[in-house]
Amino acid sequence: MAYPSKPRRGSMGYSPRKRASRQYGRITSWRDSNSSEVRVQGFAGWKAGMTHVLIRDNNPHSPSARQEVRKAVTVVETPPMSVLAIRGYRMTPYGVQTAGEAWSDSDSGPDGLMPRLANQSRGERDIEEGRKPSMRGGRIPSRSDSSSDAALEALRNADLCEVRLIVSTQPALVKSVTSKTPEIMEVALAGGDNAAKLEWAIERLGGTISLDDVYQTGQEIDVVGVTKGKGWQGSIKRWGIKLLSHKNSKRRRQGGNMGDFGTGYVRKTIRQAGQVGYHQRTELNKRILRVSNPEESDITPAGGFLNYGEVTNPYMIIQGSLPGPAKRMLRFRDAIRPRPSKPEVDITYVSTSSKQGV
């Protein structure tokens, strides 16, 4: 007989399970801070791979207190990020809206950025470079005269409710990443009032921010990334539903039915085949075990990380696994639901043995 009730197979909390629109995550909310010191709340880096460390358990209430325990960790390469612009927001009856922007000089950005910020249409740029004109309309954002004193003065005089930075990555510094096109993104500022945030941002406009300026060892952060893509898969793998009986006359790896007779369509809650993986996911409260660079402590294993290679820039060691394959860009933010503070990190050994499986 059929069971009158049973647990549902496959969470609907992430539906619709469709492909992410871009290869790196998008952050829509940032943590509020009452600190008086202004600092950046976000950063970005490339996932190099995993290894393991021995760390001393400094929790006095743990069964393994003061003992060395083995932890799986992920290494993320994090070169400095360029500060391209300052963006201010104001509160309106329709919500938060952009109040204005002030961009840095055209020569201060990373290589490969200027063609994306030239004051011409995409078709005009294609004709100049000898390509077939693009069919997409619109002009590429311009940075001409936007970093003038007038733009900064307008931000100072505006009634701002929030100040953020527009930054870009520097993939040209990363040997293992094939794409050298900088990715432009927005990061929030924490601490102080809006006037202090604006002056702090003006001082760093056109410069760079490093990982040491944002995060420290022992801090917990949220990691936003796009998971490994698995392509189009059936309902058994996608939702974990039960195989049909061997007495089924047609096939076993499918759902039992597609809904009731009365409804004239298939409901979206019916578990069907479709895209698996390549979804944006957020890992909460991932602990930073080390912030360093190869000159102080080399992290590259013998033979390099699988499918990645050598780490040549500042890096983070984060406890646990992170979404996505090697070379996938990850974004970080301050933990939006922080836990109570943990004991001090005491790493006694970091494995740099070969990951080649020989």
Disulfide bonds with the S-S distance in Angstrom:
none
